[in-house]
Amino acid sequence: MLSTPSSSNYSTAPSYTVINNALIKQSIYTQYLISNYDQSNQGGYGSGSGSSMLSGSGSGGASSGLGSSTNDAADRKLQEISHLKQQNIDFENDIHTLNFSFKGLFRISNLDGFAKLTTLQLDNNNIHKVENISHLKNLKRLDLSFNQIKKIEGLKGLTQLENLSLFNNQIEKIENMEHLVNLSCFSIAKNNLNDKDNVVYSLRKHHPKLGMLTIFDNPVCSDRLFRYMALAFLDNLQFYDYRIIKDDERQNAKDKYNEKLIALTDIEDREKKKEKRSENDLVLGRKYKDANLNGILDLFSNMFDAIPKELDAFDYCTHEVKKSYQESFDRTIKQFSETMFEKMDEKNDEKNELYDTMNTEKDANDTEAKRLIKAFEKKKKHLFNDLKTVTDDEQAIMHLNELTEDVDQLATKLIAIEVDQSEAFLDVISQFKENYEVMDNREIISSYFKELRTHEDKYAQDVKEILLDQVAKKDSLEDDIREQVGDFLEDKDQLIGILSRATETRVEILQQKEEELLENEKNGLTETLANVKLDEHQRNRSRISEVVRYADRVKEEILEERKRFVDIEEGYESFDEEEEESGEDDEDDEDDDERNFSF
């Protein structure tokens, strides 16, 4: 488990109410000190000539803290974090563990970011609700023991979680844990669980990897058969309440619940098959939708579900003709679907060729941009190293001014690469549009729906002839049939009216589906082009922003170097004068950039 049962009272800890920046920094600071203390004992930070990390720096003086070098390193780490935060850089991505044990917390909050967090300790607090952690997708260990939680919730999204402790809370039911598919260690002892079926069946259904369960001191444990039930139904369980499960214990438990196990296994097999069919239906549905065939498989049944039910009474004489109609209808739908699938493949090939062409161009331009940046960084590094020994301030300022011009020239070249790439992409997209328009399937759609209407017309005519024939020989019909349809046969006009409305309804449904597919086909090219252009526009804007940020960062570095050779106030004044002199040109350049990069 993440934490061992503790007799400490959370109320004696300092209360922070919620997780704030001070708590976060304190946790990071503590983890950093522990990490470096471990390194020091292996010859890392602060280890020198056999000195202990707990030793003072004086002649035999003792220190109650860690070595000064480790404290300095941790202070530098916090300064680095502060610097990154000021630049809006997500330092949270470097944090894997946060510990907020014994902080008197009432709520879980302020954990946005921390994308790489794998361990979160919130034990021994006053938390009543699990919330604001579902975004921690990489979390593997979560400790919520010794709190005031009454309901399991807020865990959706934690699919990587392996170790969960809810030890010593007030939980009455296992629920809302179905997303924890990788859970292998679960501690929920000292709670209020009282339904053994809920506990065992929930854990069996959603947590097949569960190998360790700690559950003592729950009402459900007072049933002496509960342990047998858990051992029988939780197949991969290896430890139960800190004790390893022996083979003979497990077999004995399975023998006691043999009949229920067989029945449950049968139910689970049926559910798996049903889920598999549902998954296949979803895949098939997506395939038909992508090929602009959405709803085509249900078209026939939808047509007949919508017509008046009175005609069902004549199934005795119209069944065969309806069966023939459906067979013809299905053959046409099959041919139509195969054709549309082939056309979908052709369209996908064309789109893939477009993206391949664009990616090849991007890779070439990225290589050139990296070459330019690498050359500039090399020059900057050499200059900064040389400046360490320069004694002539004017010469140093001159070189820094030249470097400023160089970074402006570099930014211009990088933006020019983007301009050329954008223009090239416009040509590629234009060619793609011409090729894609040739693949328009509206004529194909109209042709197949014309064939479907032919089948419908024949069916409607055949049914009409059959029903009029029934009217003509109504007196010779068998008694049971005459009793079933006699009222309709007595009023031919009413029967023809019902038949006409049914035909009109089916034809209208056919027409609506055809119009839907034609509209989808028309919009398909527009949406595809819009998505391609939007992707390229966003990529272009992002790359321009990267160039600007890079140039600004380098200029900040240059400004810091300038301060070493001139008075700070004088340096700013000089820098401002240079900016004023080039201000008008900069405004013109900005206008040019805006024109070049607006789609």
C-alpha positions as CSV (number, residue, x, y, z in Angstrom):
1,M,0.0,0.0,0.0
2,L,1.0,3.6,-0.4
3,S,0.7,4.4,3.2
4,T,0.6,2.3,6.4
5,P,-2.2,2.6,8.8
6,S,-1.6,5.6,10.9
7,S,-2.8,6.6,14.4
8,S,-1.9,10.2,13.8
9,N,-4.8,12.6,13.8
10,Y,-4.9,14.8,10.7
11,S,-6.4,17.7,12.8
12,T,-3.1,18.2,14.5
13,A,-1.4,19.0,11.2
14,P,-1.3,22.6,9.9
15,S,-4.5,23.3,7.9
16,Y,-4.1,24.6,4.3
17,T,-7.8,23.9,3.3
18,V,-6.8,23.5,-0.3
19,I,-3.7,22.7,-2.3
20,N,-2.0,26.1,-3.0
21,N,1.3,27.1,-4.7
22,A,3.1,27.1,-1.4
23,L,2.2,23.5,-0.7
24,I,3.2,22.5,-4.3
25,K,6.6,24.1,-3.9
26,Q,7.0,22.6,-0.5
27,S,6.3,19.1,-1.9
28,I,8.7,19.6,-4.8
29,Y,11.4,21.0,-2.5
30,T,11.0,17.9,-0.2
31,Q,11.1,15.4,-3.0
32,Y,14.2,17.2,-4.5
33,L,16.0,17.0,-1.1
34,I,15.2,13.4,-0.6
35,S,16.3,12.6,-4.2
36,N,19.6,14.3,-3.8
37,Y,20.1,12.8,-0.3
38,D,19.8,9.4,-1.9
39,Q,22.3,10.4,-4.6
40,S,24.7,11.8,-2.0
41,N,24.9,8.4,-0.2
42,Q,25.9,6.9,-3.5
43,G,28.6,9.5,-4.3
44,G,26.3,12.2,-5.6
45,Y,25.7,15.7,-4.4
46,G,27.7,16.7,-1.3
47,S,29.8,13.6,-1.1
48,G,33.4,14.4,-0.7
49,S,36.3,12.6,1.0
50,G,34.1,10.4,3.0
51,S,32.1,13.1,4.6
52,S,28.5,12.3,5.6
53,M,25.5,14.3,4.3
54,L,24.5,14.8,7.9
55,S,27.8,16.3,8.8
56,G,28.3,20.0,9.4
57,S,30.8,22.0,7.5
58,G,32.9,23.1,10.6
59,S,35.5,21.1,12.5
60,G,33.3,18.3,13.8
61,G,30.2,20.5,14.1
62,A,26.9,18.7,13.8
63,S,24.0,19.9,11.6
64,S,20.4,18.9,12.0
65,G,19.7,19.3,8.3
66,L,21.0,18.0,5.0
67,G,24.3,19.1,3.6
68,S,24.6,22.8,2.4
69,S,25.4,21.8,-1.1
70,T,22.1,19.9,-1.4
71,N,20.2,22.8,0.1
72,D,21.8,25.1,-2.4
73,A,21.0,22.7,-5.2
74,A,17.4,22.6,-4.1
75,D,17.2,26.4,-3.9
76,R,18.5,26.6,-7.4
77,K,15.9,24.1,-8.5
78,L,13.1,26.3,-7.0
79,Q,14.6,29.4,-8.7
80,E,14.6,27.5,-12.0
81,I,11.0,26.6,-11.5
82,S,10.1,30.2,-10.7
83,H,11.9,31.4,-13.8
84,L,10.1,28.8,-15.9
85,K,6.7,29.9,-14.5
86,Q,7.5,33.5,-15.3
87,Q,8.0,32.4,-18.9
88,N,4.8,30.4,-18.9
89,I,6.7,27.2,-19.4
90,D,5.0,24.1,-17.9
91,F,7.6,23.0,-15.3
92,E,4.8,20.6,-14.1
93,N,5.9,18.3,-16.9
94,D,9.0,17.4,-14.9
95,I,7.2,16.5,-11.7
96,H,6.4,12.8,-11.1
97,T,5.5,12.8,-7.4
98,L,3.5,15.1,-5.1
99,N,3.1,14.4,-1.4
100,F,0.4,16.3,0.5
101,S,0.1,14.0,3.5
102,F,-0.9,15.5,6.9
103,K,-1.8,18.9,5.5
104,G,-5.3,19.3,6.9
105,L,-6.7,19.6,3.3
106,F,-10.5,19.8,2.8
107,R,-10.4,19.9,-1.0
108,I,-8.4,18.6,-3.9
109,S,-7.6,21.4,-6.3
110,N,-4.9,23.4,-8.2
111,L,-3.4,20.3,-9.8
112,D,-3.8,21.5,-13.4
113,G,-0.9,20.5,-15.5
114,F,1.4,17.9,-14.0
115,A,1.0,15.8,-17.1
116,K,3.7,13.3,-16.0
117,L,2.6,12.9,-12.4
118,T,2.7,9.2,-11.4
119,T,2.3,9.3,-7.6
120,L,-0.1,11.5,-5.6
121,Q,-0.3,11.2,-1.8
122,L,-3.3,12.9,-0.2
123,D,-3.5,10.7,2.9
124,N,-4.3,11.8,6.5
125,N,-6.3,14.9,5.6
126,N,-9.9,16.0,5.9
127,I,-11.0,15.4,2.3
128,H,-14.7,14.6,1.7
129,K,-14.8,14.3,-2.1
130,V,-12.5,12.9,-4.8
131,E,-12.4,15.6,-7.5
132,N,-10.1,17.5,-9.9
133,I,-7.7,14.6,-10.6
134,S,-9.3,12.9,-13.6
135,H,-6.9,14.8,-15.9
136,L,-3.8,13.0,-14.4
137,K,-3.7,10.4,-17.2
138,N,-0.3,9.0,-16.2
139,L,-1.1,8.5,-12.5
140,K,-0.2,5.1,-11.2
141,R,-0.3,5.5,-7.4
142,L,-3.0,7.3,-5.5
143,D,-3.3,7.4,-1.7
144,L,-6.5,8.8,-0.2
145,S,-6.3,6.9,3.0
146,F,-7.4,8.4,6.4
147,N,-9.9,11.0,5.0
148,Q,-13.7,11.5,5.2
149,I,-14.7,10.2,1.8
150,K,-18.1,8.6,1.6
151,K,-18.4,7.9,-2.1
152,I,-16.0,6.6,-4.8
153,E,-16.0,9.1,-7.6
154,G,-13.9,11.4,-9.7
155,L,-11.6,8.7,-11.0
156,K,-12.7,8.6,-14.6
157,G,-9.7,9.0,-16.9
158,L,-7.2,7.3,-14.5
159,T,-6.7,4.3,-16.8
160,Q,-3.1,3.9,-15.8
161,L,-3.8,3.7,-12.1
162,E,-2.3,0.6,-10.5
163,N,-2.3,1.3,-6.8
164,L,-5.3,2.9,-5.0
165,S,-5.7,3.3,-1.3
166,L,-9.0,4.3,0.3
167,F,-8.1,2.9,3.7
168,N,-10.0,4.3,6.6
169,N,-12.8,6.3,5.0
170,Q,-16.6,6.0,5.1
171,I,-17.3,4.3,1.8
172,E,-20.4,2.0,1.6
173,K,-20.3,0.8,-2.0
174,I,-17.8,-0.1,-4.8
175,E,-18.8,2.2,-7.7
176,N,-17.4,4.5,-10.5
177,M,-14.2,2.4,-10.8
178,E,-14.9,0.8,-14.2
179,H,-12.2,2.9,-15.9
180,L,-9.4,1.6,-13.6
181,V,-8.6,-1.3,-15.9
182,N,-5.0,-1.6,-14.7
183,L,-5.7,-1.6,-11.0
184,S,-3.6,-4.3,-9.3
185,C,-3.4,-3.2,-5.7
186,F,-6.6,-1.9,-3.8
187,S,-6.9,-1.0,-0.2
188,I,-10.3,-0.3,1.2
189,A,-10.1,-1.7,4.7
190,K,-11.8,0.2,7.6
191,N,-14.8,1.5,5.6
192,N,-18.6,0.7,5.6
193,L,-18.9,-1.8,2.7
194,N,-21.9,-4.0,3.5
195,D,-22.9,-5.7,0.2
196,K,-20.7,-8.7,-0.7
197,D,-22.2,-9.2,-4.2
198,N,-21.5,-5.5,-5.0
199,V,-17.8,-5.8,-3.8
200,V,-17.0,-9.2,-5.4
201,Y,-18.8,-8.8,-8.7
202,S,-17.7,-5.2,-9.3
203,L,-14.0,-6.1,-8.7
204,R,-14.3,-9.2,-10.9
205,K,-16.0,-7.4,-13.8
206,H,-13.8,-4.3,-14.0
207,H,-10.4,-5.2,-12.4
208,P,-9.1,-8.4,-13.9
209,K,-5.5,-7.5,-12.9
210,L,-6.3,-7.1,-9.2
211,G,-3.7,-9.1,-7.3
212,M,-3.8,-7.5,-3.8
213,L,-6.9,-6.7,-1.8
214,T,-7.0,-5.2,1.7
215,I,-10.6,-5.1,3.0
216,F,-10.7,-6.0,6.7
217,D,-12.8,-4.1,9.2
218,N,-15.8,-3.7,6.8
219,P,-19.3,-4.9,7.8
220,V,-19.2,-7.3,4.8
221,C,-16.3,-9.1,6.4
222,S,-18.5,-10.3,9.3
223,D,-19.9,-12.9,6.9
224,R,-17.6,-15.8,7.3
225,L,-18.3,-16.9,3.6
226,F,-17.1,-13.5,2.2
227,R,-13.4,-14.5,2.2
228,Y,-14.3,-17.7,0.3
229,M,-16.4,-15.8,-2.2
230,A,-13.6,-13.3,-2.9
231,L,-11.0,-16.1,-3.4
232,A,-13.3,-18.0,-5.7
233,F,-14.4,-15.2,-7.9
234,L,-11.3,-12.9,-8.1
235,D,-9.1,-15.1,-10.3
236,N,-5.8,-13.2,-10.1
237,L,-5.9,-12.3,-6.4
238,Q,-2.6,-13.3,-4.7
239,F,-2.8,-11.4,-1.4
240,Y,-5.9,-10.9,0.8
241,D,-5.5,-8.7,3.8
242,Y,-1.7,-8.8,3.7
243,R,-1.6,-12.6,3.6
244,I,-0.6,-14.7,0.6
245,I,-3.4,-16.9,-0.7
246,K,-2.5,-20.6,-0.8
247,D,-3.5,-22.9,-3.6
248,D,-5.6,-25.2,-1.4
249,E,-7.4,-22.2,0.0
250,R,-8.3,-21.0,-3.5
251,Q,-9.4,-24.4,-4.6
252,N,-11.6,-24.9,-1.5
253,A,-13.3,-21.6,-2.2
254,K,-13.9,-22.5,-5.8
255,D,-15.4,-25.8,-4.8
256,K,-17.9,-24.0,-2.5
257,Y,-19.0,-21.7,-5.3
258,N,-18.7,-24.1,-8.2
259,E,-22.3,-23.8,-9.5
260,K,-22.4,-20.0,-9.2
261,L,-19.0,-19.8,-10.9
262,I,-20.2,-21.9,-13.9
263,A,-23.4,-19.8,-14.2
264,L,-21.4,-16.5,-14.0
265,T,-18.8,-17.6,-16.5
266,D,-21.6,-18.5,-18.9
267,I,-23.2,-15.0,-18.5
268,E,-19.8,-13.3,-18.9
269,D,-19.2,-15.3,-22.2
270,R,-22.5,-14.1,-23.6
271,E,-21.8,-10.5,-22.6
272,K,-18.4,-10.6,-24.2
273,K,-19.9,-11.9,-27.5
274,K,-22.6,-9.2,-27.3
275,E,-19.9,-6.5,-26.7
276,K,-17.9,-7.9,-29.7
277,R,-21.0,-7.7,-31.9
278,S,-21.5,-4.1,-30.8
279,E,-17.9,-3.2,-31.5
280,N,-18.2,-4.8,-35.0
281,D,-21.4,-2.8,-35.6
282,L,-19.6,0.4,-34.6
283,V,-16.7,-0.3,-36.9
284,L,-19.1,-1.2,-39.7
285,G,-21.1,1.9,-39.0
286,R,-18.1,4.2,-39.2
287,K,-17.0,2.5,-42.4
288,Y,-20.4,3.1,-44.1
289,K,-20.4,6.7,-42.8
290,D,-17.0,7.4,-44.2
291,A,-18.1,6.1,-47.6
292,N,-21.2,8.3,-47.5
293,L,-23.5,5.4,-46.9
294,N,-24.9,6.3,-43.5
295,G,-28.2,4.6,-42.8
296,I,-28.2,2.7,-46.1
297,L,-28.3,-0.7,-44.5
298,D,-31.5,0.2,-42.6
299,L,-33.2,1.9,-45.5
300,F,-35.5,-1.0,-46.5
301,S,-36.8,-1.7,-43.0
302,N,-37.2,2.0,-42.4
303,M,-39.4,2.3,-45.5
304,F,-41.8,-0.5,-44.3
305,D,-41.8,0.6,-40.6
306,A,-43.3,3.9,-41.7
307,I,-46.3,2.7,-43.7
308,P,-49.8,2.0,-42.4
309,K,-50.0,-1.2,-40.4
310,E,-53.4,-2.1,-41.9
311,L,-51.6,-3.6,-44.9
312,D,-50.0,-6.2,-42.6
313,A,-53.4,-8.0,-42.7
314,F,-52.6,-8.9,-46.4
315,D,-49.3,-10.5,-45.7
316,Y,-50.9,-13.9,-46.5
317,C,-51.0,-12.9,-50.2
318,T,-48.2,-10.2,-50.5
319,H,-45.4,-12.0,-48.6
320,E,-43.7,-13.5,-51.6
321,V,-43.7,-10.3,-53.7
322,K,-42.3,-8.4,-50.7
323,K,-39.6,-11.0,-50.3
324,S,-38.7,-10.7,-54.0
325,Y,-38.6,-6.9,-53.6
326,Q,-36.3,-7.1,-50.7
327,E,-33.9,-9.4,-52.5
328,S,-33.7,-7.0,-55.5
329,F,-33.3,-4.1,-53.2
330,D,-30.5,-5.7,-51.2
331,R,-28.6,-6.6,-54.4
332,T,-28.7,-3.0,-55.5
333,I,-27.6,-1.8,-52.1
334,K,-24.7,-4.3,-52.1
335,Q,-23.5,-3.1,-55.5
336,F,-24.0,0.5,-54.5
337,S,-22.0,0.0,-51.3
338,E,-19.1,-1.8,-53.1
339,T,-18.9,1.0,-55.6
340,M,-18.8,3.7,-52.9
341,F,-16.2,1.8,-50.9
342,E,-14.0,1.7,-54.0
343,K,-14.5,5.5,-54.5
344,M,-13.7,6.1,-50.8
345,D,-10.4,4.2,-51.2
346,E,-9.6,6.4,-54.2
347,K,-10.4,9.5,-52.2
348,N,-8.3,8.4,-49.3
349,D,-5.4,7.6,-51.6
350,E,-5.6,11.2,-53.0
351,K,-5.7,12.7,-49.5
352,N,-2.8,10.6,-48.3
353,E,-0.8,11.7,-51.3
354,L,-1.6,15.3,-50.4
355,Y,-0.4,14.9,-46.8
356,D,2.7,12.9,-48.0
357,T,3.6,15.8,-50.3
358,M,3.1,18.4,-47.6
359,N,5.0,16.4,-45.0
360,T,8.0,15.9,-47.4
361,E,8.1,19.7,-48.0
362,K,7.8,20.3,-44.2
363,D,10.6,17.9,-43.4
364,A,12.9,19.5,-45.9
365,N,12.1,23.0,-44.6
366,D,12.5,21.9,-41.0
367,T,15.9,20.5,-41.8
368,E,17.0,23.8,-43.3
369,A,15.6,25.8,-40.4
370,K,17.4,23.6,-37.9
371,R,20.7,24.0,-39.8
372,L,20.4,27.8,-39.7
373,I,19.5,27.8,-36.0
374,K,22.3,25.4,-35.2
375,A,24.9,27.6,-37.0
376,F,23.6,30.6,-35.1
377,E,23.7,28.9,-31.7
378,K,27.2,27.8,-32.3
379,K,28.3,31.4,-33.2
380,K,26.4,32.8,-30.1
381,K,28.0,30.2,-27.8
382,H,31.5,31.1,-29.0
383,L,30.8,34.8,-28.7
384,F,29.5,34.5,-25.1
385,N,32.6,32.4,-24.2
386,D,34.9,35.0,-25.7
387,L,33.2,37.8,-23.9
388,K,34.2,36.3,-20.6
389,T,37.8,37.4,-21.2
390,V,37.1,40.7,-23.1
391,T,38.2,43.8,-21.2
392,D,37.2,46.4,-23.8
393,D,33.6,47.3,-23.2
394,E,33.0,49.1,-26.5
395,Q,34.3,46.1,-28.4
396,A,32.0,43.8,-26.4
397,I,29.0,46.0,-27.1
398,M,29.9,46.1,-30.8
399,H,29.9,42.3,-31.0
400,L,26.6,42.1,-29.1
401,N,25.1,44.5,-31.5
402,E,26.3,42.4,-34.4
403,L,24.7,39.3,-32.8
404,T,21.4,41.2,-32.4
405,E,21.5,41.9,-36.2
406,D,22.3,38.3,-36.8
407,V,19.3,37.1,-34.8
408,D,17.1,39.5,-36.8
409,Q,18.5,38.1,-40.0
410,L,17.9,34.6,-38.8
411,A,14.3,35.3,-37.9
412,T,13.8,36.9,-41.4
413,K,15.2,33.8,-43.1
414,L,13.1,31.4,-41.0
415,I,10.0,33.4,-41.8
416,A,10.9,33.5,-45.5
417,I,11.0,29.7,-45.3
418,E,7.5,29.7,-44.0
419,V,6.3,32.1,-46.7
420,D,7.8,29.9,-49.4
421,Q,6.3,26.8,-47.8
422,S,2.8,28.4,-47.5
423,E,2.9,29.4,-51.2
424,A,3.9,25.9,-52.2
425,F,1.2,24.4,-50.1
426,L,-1.4,26.6,-51.8
427,D,-0.4,25.2,-55.1
428,V,-0.5,21.6,-53.8
429,I,-3.9,22.2,-52.3
430,S,-5.2,23.7,-55.5
431,Q,-4.1,20.6,-57.5
432,F,-5.6,18.4,-54.9
433,K,-9.0,20.2,-55.3
434,E,-8.9,19.6,-59.1
435,N,-8.2,15.9,-58.6
436,Y,-10.8,15.5,-55.8
437,E,-13.6,17.2,-57.8
438,V,-13.2,14.5,-60.5
439,M,-14.0,11.9,-57.8
440,D,-17.5,13.4,-57.1
441,N,-20.0,10.5,-56.6
442,R,-23.3,12.4,-57.1
443,E,-24.0,10.8,-60.5
444,I,-23.3,7.3,-59.0
445,I,-25.7,8.0,-56.1
446,S,-28.4,9.2,-58.4
447,S,-28.0,6.2,-60.7
448,Y,-28.4,3.6,-57.9
449,F,-31.3,5.4,-56.4
450,K,-33.0,5.4,-59.8
451,E,-32.6,1.6,-59.8
452,L,-34.1,1.4,-56.2
453,R,-37.1,3.4,-57.4
454,T,-37.6,1.0,-60.2
455,H,-37.7,-1.9,-57.7
456,E,-40.2,0.2,-55.7
457,D,-42.4,0.9,-58.6
458,K,-42.6,-2.8,-59.6
459,Y,-43.4,-3.8,-56.0
460,A,-46.1,-1.2,-55.7
461,Q,-47.7,-2.3,-59.0
462,D,-47.5,-6.0,-58.1
463,V,-49.1,-5.4,-54.6
464,K,-51.9,-3.3,-56.2
465,E,-52.8,-6.0,-58.7
466,I,-52.8,-8.7,-55.9
467,L,-55.1,-6.7,-53.7
468,L,-57.5,-5.8,-56.5
469,D,-57.6,-9.5,-57.3
470,Q,-58.5,-10.2,-53.7
471,V,-61.3,-7.7,-53.9
472,A,-62.6,-9.4,-57.1
473,K,-62.8,-12.8,-55.5
474,K,-63.6,-11.8,-51.9
475,D,-66.7,-14.0,-51.8
476,S,-64.7,-17.1,-52.6
477,L,-62.0,-16.5,-49.9
478,E,-61.7,-18.8,-46.9
479,D,-63.7,-17.8,-43.8
480,D,-60.7,-17.0,-41.7
481,I,-59.1,-14.7,-44.4
482,R,-62.5,-13.0,-45.1
483,E,-62.8,-12.4,-41.4
484,Q,-59.3,-10.9,-41.3
485,V,-59.5,-8.5,-44.3
486,G,-63.2,-8.4,-45.2
487,D,-63.8,-4.8,-44.1
488,F,-61.0,-3.6,-46.4
489,L,-62.2,-5.7,-49.4
490,E,-65.8,-4.2,-49.0
491,D,-64.4,-0.7,-49.6
492,K,-62.1,-0.8,-52.6
493,D,-61.5,3.0,-52.6
494,Q,-60.4,2.9,-49.0
495,L,-58.0,0.0,-49.7
496,I,-56.5,1.8,-52.8
497,G,-56.1,4.9,-50.6
498,I,-54.2,3.0,-47.9
499,L,-52.1,1.4,-50.6
500,S,-51.3,4.8,-52.2
501,R,-50.3,6.4,-48.9
502,A,-47.9,3.5,-48.2
503,T,-46.3,3.8,-51.6
504,E,-45.9,7.6,-51.2
505,T,-44.3,7.1,-47.8
506,R,-41.7,4.6,-49.1
507,V,-40.9,6.8,-52.1
508,E,-40.5,9.9,-49.9
509,I,-38.1,8.0,-47.6
510,L,-36.1,7.0,-50.7
511,Q,-36.0,10.6,-51.9
512,Q,-34.9,11.9,-48.5
513,K,-32.1,9.5,-48.3
514,E,-30.9,10.3,-51.8
515,E,-31.0,14.0,-51.1
516,E,-29.1,13.4,-47.9
517,L,-26.3,11.5,-49.6
518,L,-26.1,14.0,-52.4
519,E,-25.7,16.8,-50.0
520,N,-23.1,14.9,-48.0
521,E,-21.1,14.3,-51.2
522,K,-21.3,18.0,-52.1
523,N,-20.1,19.1,-48.7
524,G,-17.4,16.4,-48.5
525,L,-15.0,18.3,-50.7
526,T,-15.6,21.6,-49.0
527,E,-15.1,20.2,-45.5
528,T,-11.9,18.3,-46.6
529,L,-10.4,21.4,-48.1
530,A,-11.4,23.5,-45.1
531,N,-9.7,21.0,-42.7
532,V,-6.5,20.9,-44.8
533,K,-6.3,24.7,-44.9
534,L,-7.1,25.1,-41.2
535,D,-4.4,22.6,-40.3
536,E,-1.9,24.4,-42.4
537,H,-2.9,27.8,-41.1
538,Q,-2.6,26.7,-37.5
539,R,0.8,25.1,-38.2
540,N,2.0,28.2,-39.9
541,R,0.8,30.5,-37.1
542,S,2.4,28.2,-34.6
543,R,5.8,28.2,-36.4
544,I,5.8,32.0,-36.8
545,S,5.1,32.3,-33.1
546,E,8.0,29.9,-32.4
547,V,10.4,32.1,-34.5
548,V,9.3,35.3,-32.7
549,R,9.6,33.7,-29.3
550,Y,13.1,32.3,-30.1
551,A,14.3,35.7,-31.4
552,D,12.9,37.4,-28.3
553,R,14.6,34.9,-26.0
554,V,18.0,35.4,-27.7
555,K,17.6,39.2,-27.4
556,E,16.9,38.8,-23.7
557,E,20.1,36.8,-23.4
558,I,22.0,39.5,-25.3
559,L,20.5,42.2,-23.1
560,E,21.7,40.3,-20.0
561,E,25.2,40.2,-21.5
562,R,25.2,43.9,-22.2
563,K,24.6,44.7,-18.6
564,R,28.0,43.3,-17.8
565,F,29.7,46.0,-19.9
566,V,27.5,49.1,-19.4
567,D,25.6,50.7,-16.6
568,I,22.1,49.2,-16.4
569,E,20.3,52.5,-16.9
570,E,22.7,53.5,-19.7
571,G,22.3,50.1,-21.3
572,Y,18.5,50.4,-21.4
573,E,18.8,54.0,-22.8
574,S,21.1,52.8,-25.5
575,F,18.9,49.9,-26.3
576,D,15.8,52.1,-26.5
577,E,17.5,54.5,-28.8
578,E,18.4,51.7,-31.2
579,E,14.8,50.5,-31.1
580,E,13.5,54.0,-31.9
581,E,15.8,54.3,-34.9
582,S,14.5,51.1,-36.3
583,G,10.9,51.5,-35.2
584,E,9.4,52.6,-38.5
585,D,11.1,49.9,-40.4
586,D,9.9,47.3,-37.9
587,E,6.3,48.5,-38.4
588,D,6.7,48.1,-42.1
589,D,8.1,44.6,-41.7
590,E,5.3,43.6,-39.4
591,D,2.7,44.8,-42.0
592,D,4.5,42.7,-44.7
593,D,4.5,39.6,-42.4
594,E,0.8,40.0,-41.8
595,R,0.1,40.2,-45.5
596,N,2.3,37.2,-46.2
597,F,0.7,34.9,-43.6
598,S,-3.0,35.7,-43.9
599,F,-4.9,33.0,-45.8
